[in-house]
Amino acid sequence: MERILVTGAVGQIGSELVEALRKKYGNENVVAAGHKTKPTEEMRTSGPFEFIDVTSRESIERVVKKYNIDTIYHLAAILSAIGEEKPQLTFRVNIIGLYNILEIGLKYKLERIMVPSSIAVFGPQTPKENTPNETILRPTTMYGVSKVAGELLGDYYYRRFGLDFRGVRYPGIISSKTLPGGGTTDYAVEIFYEAIKKKKYKCYLRKDSTLPMMYMPDAIRGIIELAEADIKNLKHHSDYNLAAMSFSPEELTKEIQRIIPEFKCEYKPDSRQEIADSWPKSIDDSAAREEWGWKPEYNLQSMTKDMIQKLREKIFKGF
Ligand SMILES: NC(=O)c1ccc[n+]([C@@H]2O[C@H](COP(=O)([O-])OP(=O)(O)OC[C@H]3O[C@@H](n4cnc5c(N)ncnc54)[C@H](O)[C@@H]3O)[C@@H](O)[C@H]2O)c1
C-alpha cells in the first residue's frame, strides 16, 4: 500500500507531482508538505496537507508517524541561483535535510525514497556535449555540491542499509502551473509569461547559452516511472541522467516567434551566466533508457506550443 509524503510540495515540481500522485494512488494516500508558502486551495482541499521544516527531524517524523508513510518524494531544496546567495542555508536544507530524510527512512523502514538530483552535479571539467552518466563530478556551486553529496549518500544508504533510494538528474524544468523557485534555467519559464503579456523579455543569459531542458509532463512521468521500475533491472540508483531537449535562449526565442511573431528578446547576462557556463549543453540518458525504459515525449516545438496555449488560458482567463 502506497502512503506517500511529498516534501517541497508547494514548489514548481511538487505542485504538479502531488496532483499526479493523488490521481494515481488516491487523494488521501498522498500527503503534501509545504514549508512557508501557502498551498493553493486545490492542493489543500484535495488531500492531506502539512507544514514541515526538513532541517528539523522531529518535524518530518511527526508527519511520517501521523500518516503511516512508506514512501517519500523528497523535493524540498534551495535551488542554484538562490544557493549562491545563501550557501549556508543551502547546505542546511539540501544536505542536513536529506540526511534527516535518510535517517527517518531507516528508522521507519520506509519502502522507498525518491530524490531529484540535477545537471548541477556537473562542473567546468565535465565534458559538455552528450555528458555521460559516469563522469567528472566537480561542481562549483553550493547547490551542485549538495546534489553530489545527496547522490553519494543515497547510494551509500542503499548499499550499506538496503534503503531503496532512487533519483534522476533533472535538467531545467519548464512548466505552466507554478513559477520556478530561483534556479539558473528559470528564464525558460519567465520568457513565456513576458512574451504573452508584454511581447518582450530581457534574458539574463547569453543568447547562445545552450542548456538541457525538459517539459514538466515528462519530468513527472519520469520520476514516477523510476519509482515503479523493478529494482532487479536497476544498476544505478541515485543518479540517472535524464534528457529531453537542449536549446539556447535564441533558439527558444525563434520558436516562440513562430507563434508570437512580434516577440523580441534582449540579452543581459548576470551572475547566473557563470553557473550556466559550468553546466553541460546536452546529456546522455542511455542508462535511464536501458534500465527502466525512459523516453521523453516533448521536444522544443511541442513544448513551446503547449506552454503558450496553457499560459494564454491562465493569463487571459485570470486563473
Ligand atoms: N526546477 C528545476 O528546473 C529543477 C532542475 C533540477 C533539479 N530540480 C530538483 O527538483 C526538486 C524540486 O525543485 P523545484 O524546482 O520544485 O524547487 P522549488 O524551489 O520550486 O521548490 C522547493 C520547495 O522546497 C521548500 N523548502 C525550502 N526550504 C525548506 C525547508 N527547510 N523545509 C521544507 N521545505 C523547504 C520551498 O518552500 C519550496 O516550495 C529539488 O530537489 C531540485 O533540486 C529542479
Ligand as a Chemical Component Dictionary entry (heavy atoms), coordinates in Angstrom:
data_LIG
# 
_chem_comp.id                   LIG 
_chem_comp.type                 NON-POLYMER 
_chem_comp.pdbx_formal_charge   0 
_chem_comp.three_letter_code    LIG 
# 
loop_
_chem_comp_atom.comp_id 
_chem_comp_atom.atom_id 
_chem_comp_atom.alt_atom_id 
_chem_comp_atom.type_symbol 
_chem_comp_atom.charge 
_chem_comp_atom.model_Cartn_x 
_chem_comp_atom.model_Cartn_y 
_chem_comp_atom.model_Cartn_z 
_chem_comp_atom.pdbx_ordinal 
LIG N1  N1  N 0  13.033 23.021 -11.298 1  
LIG C1  C1  C 0  14.118 22.621 -11.916 2  
LIG O1  O1  O 0  14.448 23.104 -13.013 3  
LIG C2  C2  C 0  14.969 21.533 -11.303 4  
LIG C3  C3  C 0  16.043 21.016 -12.042 5  
LIG C4  C4  C 0  16.849 20.034 -11.495 6  
LIG C5  C5  C 0  16.550 19.535 -10.235 7  
LIG N2  N2  N 1  15.497 20.033 -9.529  8  
LIG C6  C6  C 0  15.255 19.482 -8.174  9  
LIG O2  O2  O 0  13.885 19.140 -8.013  10 
LIG C7  C7  C 0  13.492 19.373 -6.650  11 
LIG C8  C8  C 0  12.284 20.299 -6.628  12 
LIG O3  O3  O 0  12.640 21.516 -7.269  13 
LIG P1  P1  P 0  11.608 22.695 -7.572  14 
LIG O4  O4  O 0  12.022 23.295 -8.852  15 
LIG O5  O5  O -1 10.221 22.243 -7.371  16 
LIG O6  O6  O 0  12.042 23.725 -6.425  17 
LIG P2  P2  P 0  11.211 24.912 -5.773  18 
LIG O7  O7  O 0  12.194 25.914 -5.260  19 
LIG O8  O8  O 0  10.128 25.377 -6.676  20 
LIG O9  O9  O 0  10.546 24.152 -4.545  21 
LIG C9  C9  C 0  11.304 23.705 -3.449  22 
LIG C10 C10 C 0  10.436 23.811 -2.215  23 
LIG O10 O10 O 0  11.218 23.468 -1.078  24 
LIG C11 C11 C 0  10.697 24.200 0.003   25 
LIG N3  N3  N 0  11.657 24.333 1.109   26 
LIG C12 C12 C 0  12.714 25.181 1.201   27 
LIG N4  N4  N 0  13.294 25.061 2.420   28 
LIG C13 C13 C 0  12.588 24.100 3.083   29 
LIG C14 C14 C 0  12.697 23.559 4.394   30 
LIG N5  N5  N 0  13.643 23.953 5.266   31 
LIG N6  N6  N 0  11.808 22.620 4.764   32 
LIG C15 C15 C 0  10.829 22.199 3.897   33 
LIG N7  N7  N 0  10.682 22.698 2.670   34 
LIG C16 C16 C 0  11.555 23.655 2.267   35 
LIG C17 C17 C 0  10.339 25.558 -0.569  36 
LIG O11 O11 O 0  9.331  26.163 0.210   37 
LIG C18 C18 C 0  9.876  25.211 -1.993  38 
LIG O12 O12 O 0  8.478  25.218 -2.095  39 
LIG C19 C19 C 0  14.730 19.929 -5.938  40 
LIG O13 O13 O 0  15.416 18.884 -5.312  41 
LIG C20 C20 C 0  15.564 20.471 -7.070  42 
LIG O14 O14 O 0  16.924 20.489 -6.736  43 
LIG C21 C21 C 0  14.709 21.020 -10.030 44 
# 
loop_
_chem_comp_bond.comp_id 
_chem_comp_bond.atom_id_1 
_chem_comp_bond.atom_id_2 
_chem_comp_bond.value_order 
_chem_comp_bond.pdbx_ordinal 
LIG N1  C1  SING 1  
LIG C1  O1  DOUB 2  
LIG C1  C2  SING 3  
LIG C2  C3  SING 4  
LIG C2  C21 DOUB 5  
LIG C3  C4  DOUB 6  
LIG C4  C5  SING 7  
LIG C5  N2  DOUB 8  
LIG N2  C6  SING 9  
LIG N2  C21 SING 10 
LIG C6  O2  SING 11 
LIG C6  C20 SING 12 
LIG O2  C7  SING 13 
LIG C7  C8  SING 14 
LIG C7  C19 SING 15 
LIG C8  O3  SING 16 
LIG O3  P1  SING 17 
LIG P1  O4  DOUB 18 
LIG P1  O5  SING 19 
LIG P1  O6  SING 20 
LIG O6  P2  SING 21 
LIG P2  O7  DOUB 22 
LIG P2  O8  SING 23 
LIG P2  O9  SING 24 
LIG O9  C9  SING 25 
LIG C9  C10 SING 26 
LIG C10 O10 SING 27 
LIG C10 C18 SING 28 
LIG O10 C11 SING 29 
LIG C11 N3  SING 30 
LIG C11 C17 SING 31 
LIG N3  C12 SING 32 
LIG N3  C16 SING 33 
LIG C12 N4  DOUB 34 
LIG N4  C13 SING 35 
LIG C13 C14 SING 36 
LIG C13 C16 DOUB 37 
LIG C14 N5  SING 38 
LIG C14 N6  DOUB 39 
LIG N6  C15 SING 40 
LIG C15 N7  DOUB 41 
LIG N7  C16 SING 42 
LIG C17 O11 SING 43 
LIG C17 C18 SING 44 
LIG C18 O12 SING 45 
LIG C19 O13 SING 46 
LIG C19 C20 SING 47 
LIG C20 O14 SING 48 
# 
